Amino acid sequence: MTALLSFNADIVAQTRPNVVFILADDMGYGEIEPFGQTLIKTPNLTRMAKEGMKLTNHYAGTSVCAPSRCALMTGLHTGHAEVRGNQQYKIKNGQLPISDQAVTVAELLKTSGYATGLIGKWGLGDTGTTGDPNKQGFDFFYGYTDQVLAHNHFPQFLIRNGAKEYLRNEVEYLDSSKWGSITKSRKDFADELFMNEAIKFITENRSRNFFLYLPFIIPHCNDEGLKDFQYEVPSQWEYVSQPWSKDEKDYAASISYLDEYVGKILDHLKKLHLDSNTLVIFTSDNGPRVNQMRFKSSGNLRGFKRDLYEGGVRVPFIAWWPGHIKNNSVSDHVSTFWDFMPTVCTLAGVQQHYDSDGISYLPTLLAKGNQVKHDYVYFEFHEGDGAQAVRKGKWKAVVRGVKSEKPSALELYDLENDPAEQNNMASKFPEISAQLSSIIKKAHVPSEVFALPLDNH
């Protein structure tokens, strides 16, 4: 599983850029203007795309938060990553923590002298566990360790390097576990605090190389114990006068808030003359919570969050690095969250050996060198009846119900001619179906925590 790298090391040695990775939460493929949105305004992301590159075949780790972020941070797909589902930890609050043995991209970049910061939502282990972000390579952490608490955008507290920092919001917890919560009095908007902290981190580390992981919680809704979804924002922006529902206005405004924050990050990098030496990436952790028809959240793709159809796992992706990435460029190269580790480790000149399923997409971003391609990309989903999926070239296979004793028959789609996955071609191409079925069996490594019935066969 050693990372596959194909790039000119001399070019890398001359650059060693800073890296800012901005992650949206539950944002669909079609919810920003560069990817076809017409109702929600995202001028800064539009500018970012015009000054950079869009990858139109980029895949998240899977279709829900924690395992997708595990794939991003550890460079391993969900067939054998430590975290493959949104499982709560039984000992403390928060999700199942990654272990001491896990190697994160932050740990690797530290070996190359980078300052490392995480501002936003973590979801891979609470403070005091092995997954504590300060134990997983991050010099600085500010935000939520528990992704369920992160459903509330106006929380009672955030965590700064292991310590609770109380805010001015009045919060009511919905049960004794203090996971789900609603806010009675709103003053401090978490995403705004994240943006401010990001500006500080960049400023304080402007004289050295830095890696900033910036996972906002926009546009994730707060649905913990509530009858209806709530998209929590300070205001509805220009959408207040639209003849839409309250949720639609709030949702559109949340994405515009995120767009504004992205613009402020880019502008600050330019102000400090760091733009030509900083790679900024924007993407989302999975598809939208629901496919809002007014906004065509999933674009022309089938499905949404918790699906392994394209709408659940294919996400918008923009890379920006002035002077290095060609303006207004677009690539259909198939790339993934687990490619991030070898990409930035190549840029940083990391010498330490590490294992990854990823392939550096630098040749694509910089239009230099030979771009190695994935033989296949694989996904698992462990909620409900579960699912597995694999893409190989233009072909995509999906198997549902894999946590039951009788999974559904394999579905096969030709993404080149049927990106919306409407025509199941399994019966017409039995040899391809068999080939992808074999890959699914090979890519899945049995796990005691995330077990499937097929593990016993």
C-alpha positions in Angstrom: 0.0 0.0 0.0 3.0 2.3 -0.3 1.8 5.6 -1.8 2.2 5.8 -5.6 4.1 9.0 -6.5 4.8 10.3 -10.0 6.3 13.7 -9.9 9.5 15.6 -10.4 11.2 15.9 -6.9 13.3 18.9 -8.0 10.1 20.9 -8.8 8.7 20.0 -5.4 11.9 21.0 -3.6 11.7 24.5 -5.1 8.1 25.1 -3.9 7.3 23.4 -0.5 4.0 25.4 -0.3 1.7 26.0 2.6 -1.5 23.9 2.4 -5.0 25.0 3.4 -7.7 22.3 3.1 -11.2 23.7 3.5 -14.0 21.2 4.0 -17.7 21.8 3.8 -20.1 19.5 5.7 -22.8 17.8 3.8 -22.5 20.0 0.7 -23.8 18.5 -2.5 -22.1 18.3 -5.9 -24.4 20.9 -7.4 -24.7 23.4 -4.6 -22.1 26.0 -5.6 -22.0 28.1 -8.8 -18.8 26.5 -10.3 -20.6 23.2 -10.3 -23.9 24.4 -11.8 -25.8 26.1 -9.0 -28.0 29.0 -10.2 -29.9 30.1 -7.1 -27.3 30.2 -4.3 -24.7 32.8 -4.9 -21.0 31.8 -4.3 -18.9 34.5 -6.0 -15.7 33.6 -4.0 -15.8 30.0 -4.9 -16.5 31.1 -8.5 -13.4 33.3 -8.3 -11.4 30.4 -6.8 -12.4 28.1 -9.7 -11.5 30.8 -12.3 -8.1 31.3 -10.7 -7.6 27.5 -10.2 -8.8 24.1 -11.2 -12.0 22.1 -10.8 -11.8 18.3 -10.5 -15.1 16.9 -11.7 -14.6 13.3 -10.7 -13.5 13.8 -7.1 -14.7 11.4 -4.4 -15.1 11.7 -0.7 -14.0 8.9 1.6 -17.6 7.6 1.8 -21.1 9.1 2.3 -21.0 10.0 6.0 -18.8 12.2 8.2 -16.4 10.2 10.4 -15.2 7.5 7.9 -14.9 10.0 5.1 -12.6 12.2 7.3 -10.7 9.1 8.4 -9.9 8.4 4.8 -8.8 12.0 4.3 -6.5 12.1 7.3 -5.0 8.6 7.1 -4.9 8.0 3.3 -6.8 4.7 3.5 -10.1 3.8 1.9 -13.0 2.4 4.0 -12.3 -1.2 3.0 -9.5 -1.3 5.7 -9.5 2.1 7.4 -9.8 2.1 11.2 -13.1 4.1 11.1 -15.6 2.9 8.6 -18.8 4.3 10.1 -20.4 7.0 12.3 -20.0 4.9 15.4 -20.2 6.5 18.9 -17.5 5.7 21.4 -18.8 3.6 24.3 -16.3 5.0 26.9 -16.5 8.7 26.3 -18.4 11.2 24.2 -17.6 11.5 20.6 -17.0 9.0 17.8 -14.8 5.9 17.7 -11.2 7.3 18.0 -8.5 6.5 15.6 -5.7 4.6 17.3 -2.1 5.4 18.3 -1.0 3.4 15.4 -2.9 5.5 12.9 -0.6 7.8 10.8 -2.2 11.1 9.8 -1.2 13.6 7.2 -0.6 16.1 10.0 1.9 13.8 11.6 3.7 13.3 8.3 3.9 17.0 7.5 5.3 17.7 11.0 8.3 15.5 10.1 8.9 17.9 7.3 8.9 21.0 9.5 5.3 22.2 8.9 3.2 23.9 11.6 -0.1 22.1 11.8 -3.5 23.4 12.7 -7.0 22.0 12.8 -9.9 24.5 13.2 -13.4 23.1 13.0 -15.0 19.7 13.2 -12.8 16.6 13.9 -15.0 13.6 14.6 -12.2 11.0 15.0 -11.8 11.0 18.8 -12.6 13.1 21.8 -10.0 14.8 24.1 -8.3 12.3 26.3 -8.6 9.4 23.8 -6.1 8.1 21.3 -7.9 10.2 18.6 -7.4 13.5 20.4 -6.3 15.8 17.5 -3.4 17.1 19.6 -2.2 13.5 19.7 -2.7 13.0 16.0 -0.2 15.5 14.7 -2.0 18.8 15.1 0.0 21.5 17.0 -3.2 23.6 17.4 -6.8 22.5 17.6 -9.9 24.7 18.0 -13.4 23.4 17.4 -15.5 20.3 18.0 -14.1 16.9 18.7 -17.6 15.4 18.7 -19.4 15.6 15.4 -22.9 15.2 17.1 -22.2 18.3 19.2 -21.2 20.0 16.0 -24.8 19.7 14.7 -25.4 22.8 16.8 -23.8 25.8 15.1 -24.3 27.9 18.3 -22.8 25.6 20.9 -22.2 26.1 24.6 -18.5 25.6 24.2 -15.7 24.8 21.8 -12.4 23.1 22.6 -9.1 24.8 22.4 -6.1 22.4 22.7 -8.0 20.0 25.0 -9.7 22.6 27.2 -13.4 23.7 26.9 -13.8 27.4 26.0 -17.3 28.5 26.9 -19.2 30.8 24.5 -22.1 33.3 25.0 -24.8 30.9 23.7 -27.5 29.5 26.0 -27.8 25.8 25.1 -30.4 23.1 26.1 -29.1 19.5 25.9 -31.7 17.0 24.8 -30.5 14.1 26.9 -28.1 13.2 29.8 -25.4 12.2 27.4 -25.0 15.9 26.3 -24.8 15.0 22.6 -27.8 16.5 20.9 -28.5 20.2 21.8 -30.5 23.2 20.7 -29.7 26.8 21.4 -32.0 29.2 23.2 -29.9 32.3 22.9 -27.6 32.8 20.0 -24.5 35.1 20.1 -21.5 33.2 18.9 -21.7 31.5 15.5 -19.1 28.7 15.4 -18.2 29.0 11.7 -17.5 32.7 12.1 -15.2 31.8 15.1 -13.4 29.2 12.9 -12.8 31.7 10.1 -11.4 34.2 12.6 -9.1 31.6 14.2 -8.0 30.6 10.7 -6.9 34.1 9.9 -4.9 34.2 13.2 -3.3 30.9 12.5 -2.2 31.9 9.0 -0.8 35.2 10.3 1.1 33.7 13.2 2.7 31.1 10.9 3.3 33.3 7.9 7.1 33.0 8.2 7.2 29.2 8.1 5.5 26.4 6.2 2.1 25.5 7.6 -0.8 23.0 7.0 -4.2 24.3 8.0 -7.1 21.8 8.0 -10.3 23.9 8.1 -13.4 21.7 8.3 -16.4 24.1 8.7 -19.8 22.7 9.8 -21.7 24.5 7.1 -24.2 23.5 5.6 -24.9 20.6 8.0 -28.3 20.9 9.7 -29.1 20.5 13.4 -31.6 17.5 13.5 -30.8 16.1 16.9 -34.1 15.2 18.5 -35.9 17.8 16.5 -39.1 17.3 14.4 -37.7 19.3 11.5 -34.2 20.0 10.2 -32.8 23.4 11.3 -30.1 25.2 9.2 -28.7 27.6 11.8 -27.4 30.9 10.5 -27.2 34.5 11.9 -29.2 35.9 9.0 -30.8 34.9 5.7 -28.7 37.3 3.6 -30.3 38.3 0.3 -32.5 35.3 0.4 -34.9 36.7 3.0 -37.2 38.1 0.3 -37.3 34.9 -1.8 -40.6 33.1 -2.0 -39.0 30.0 -0.4 -39.5 28.1 2.8 -37.6 29.2 5.9 -35.3 26.1 5.7 -34.5 26.9 2.1 -33.6 30.5 2.9 -31.5 29.4 5.8 -29.8 26.7 3.8 -28.9 29.0 0.9 -27.6 31.6 3.4 -25.4 29.0 5.1 -23.6 28.2 1.9 -23.2 31.9 1.1 -21.6 32.4 4.6 -19.2 29.6 3.8 -18.4 31.3 0.4 -17.7 34.5 2.2 -15.3 32.8 4.6 -13.4 31.1 1.7 -13.1 34.6 0.1 -11.6 36.0 3.4 -9.1 33.2 3.6 -8.0 33.8 -0.1 -7.8 37.5 0.4 -5.8 37.2 3.6 -3.3 35.0 1.9 -2.9 37.6 -0.9 -2.6 40.4 1.7 0.3 38.5 3.3 1.9 37.7 -0.1 1.5 34.0 0.7 -0.9 33.2 -2.2 1.8 32.1 -4.7 3.2 29.7 -2.1 -0.1 28.3 -0.7 -2.2 25.5 -2.2 -5.8 25.9 -1.1 -8.3 23.0 -1.6 -12.0 23.3 -1.2 -14.3 20.2 -1.2 -17.1 18.5 0.9 -17.1 15.4 3.2 -20.0 13.7 1.4 -23.2 14.5 -0.5 -26.1 16.7 0.8 -28.3 15.7 3.8 -31.2 15.6 1.4 -31.4 16.4 -2.4 -33.2 19.7 -2.1 -35.0 19.9 -5.4 -35.2 23.7 -5.6 -31.4 23.8 -5.5 -30.7 20.5 -7.3 -28.3 19.7 -4.5 -26.8 16.6 -6.1 -26.7 18.2 -9.6 -27.6 15.6 -12.1 -26.3 12.7 -9.9 -28.4 10.1 -8.2 -28.7 10.0 -4.4 -27.4 12.0 -1.5 -25.8 11.5 1.9 -25.8 7.8 3.1 -26.0 6.6 -0.5 -23.1 5.1 -2.4 -24.6 6.3 -5.6 -22.7 9.2 -7.1 -24.8 11.9 -5.3 -23.6 10.5 -1.9 -19.8 10.3 -2.6 -18.9 12.5 -5.6 -18.2 16.0 -4.3 -17.2 19.4 -5.7 -13.4 20.1 -5.6 -11.5 23.2 -6.4 -7.7 23.7 -6.1 -6.1 27.2 -6.0 -2.4 27.9 -6.2 -1.7 31.2 -8.2 1.2 30.9 -10.5 1.2 27.1 -10.4 -2.2 25.9 -11.2 -3.5 27.2 -14.6 -6.5 29.6 -14.4 -9.9 28.3 -15.1 -8.8 24.7 -15.7 -10.9 21.6 -15.4 -10.0 17.9 -15.2 -12.1 14.7 -15.1 -9.2 12.8 -13.5 -10.7 10.4 -10.9 -9.4 11.4 -7.5 -10.2 10.7 -3.9 -9.9 11.8 -0.3 -7.2 9.2 0.2 -5.1 10.9 -2.5 -4.6 14.0 -0.4 -1.9 12.4 1.8 0.5 11.5 -1.1 -0.3 14.8 -2.8 0.7 17.0 0.0 3.5 14.8 1.3 5.1 15.0 -2.2 4.8 18.8 -2.0 6.3 18.9 1.5 9.2 16.6 0.6 8.2 14.1 3.3 10.9 11.5 3.6 9.2 9.1 6.1 7.7 5.9 4.7 4.0 5.7 5.0 1.2 3.5 3.7 -1.6 4.9 1.6 -4.2 3.8 -1.0 -3.8 7.2 -2.6 -2.1 8.5 -5.7 -0.8 12.0 -5.9 -2.9 14.3 -8.2 -0.1 16.9 -8.5 0.6 16.0 -12.1 -3.0 16.9 -12.8 -3.1 20.1 -10.8 0.2 21.4 -12.2 -0.1 19.9 -15.7 3.4 18.4 -15.3 4.6 14.8 -15.3 2.8 11.5 -15.7 -0.6 11.2 -13.9 -0.9 7.7 -12.4 -4.5 6.6 -12.4 -6.4 4.4 -9.9 -7.1 0.9 -11.0 -10.3 1.3 -8.9 -11.8 3.3 -6.1 -13.8 1.5 -3.3 -16.3 2.6 -0.7 -18.2 1.0 2.2 -21.2 2.3 4.2 -22.0 0.8 7.6 -25.3 2.4 8.6 -28.7 0.6 8.2 -28.4 -2.4 5.9 -25.0 -1.2 4.6 -23.6 -1.0 1.1 -20.4 -1.4 -0.9 -19.4 0.2 -4.2 -16.5 0.3 -6.6 -15.6 2.4 -9.6 -13.3 1.1 -12.2 -12.8 3.3 -15.3 -16.3 4.2 -16.5 -18.0 1.3 -14.7 -19.6 1.6 -11.2 -20.9 -1.3 -9.2 -23.2 -0.9 -6.1 -24.3 -3.6 -3.8 -26.9 -2.7 -1.1 -27.9 -4.6 2.0 -24.5 -6.0 2.7 -25.1 -6.0 6.5 -28.1 -8.3 6.0 -27.8 -12.0 5.3 -29.2 -11.5 1.7 -27.6 -8.5 0.0 -29.2 -7.2 -3.1 -27.9 -8.2 -6.5 -25.0 -6.2 -7.8 -26.0 -3.1 -9.8 -23.8 -2.0 -12.7 -23.7 1.5 -14.2 -21.8 3.1 -17.1 -20.9 6.5 -15.7 -19.6 7.8 -19.0 -23.0 7.4 -20.7 -25.2 7.3 -17.6 -23.8 9.6 -14.8 -27.2 9.6 -13.2 -27.0 5.8 -12.7 -30.5 5.2 -14.1 -29.8 2.1 -16.2 -28.6 -1.0 -14.4 -26.4 -2.9 -17.0 -25.5 -5.9 -14.8 -27.4 -8.4 -16.9 -25.9 -7.1 -20.1 -22.3 -7.2 -19.0 -22.0 -10.2 -16.7 -18.2 -10.4 -17.1 -17.7 -6.8 -15.9 -20.1 -7.4 -13.1 -18.1 -10.4 -12.0 -14.9 -8.5 -12.2 -16.2 -5.6 -10.0 -17.7 -8.1 -7.6 -14.3 -9.7 -7.2 -12.7 -6.3 -6.5 -15.3 -5.6 -3.8 -14.4 -8.9 -2.1 -10.7 -8.1 -2.4 -10.9 -4.5 -1.2 -12.9 -5.3 2.0 -10.8 -6.4 4.9 -12.8 -7.9 7.8 -13.1 -5.7 10.9 -14.4 -6.7 14.3 -15.9 -3.3 14.8 -17.4 -2.8 11.4 -18.2 -6.4 10.6 -20.2 -7.7 7.6 -21.9 -11.1 7.3 -19.7 -11.9 4.3 -16.7 -11.9 6.7 -17.8 -15.3 8.0 -17.9 -16.9 4.5 
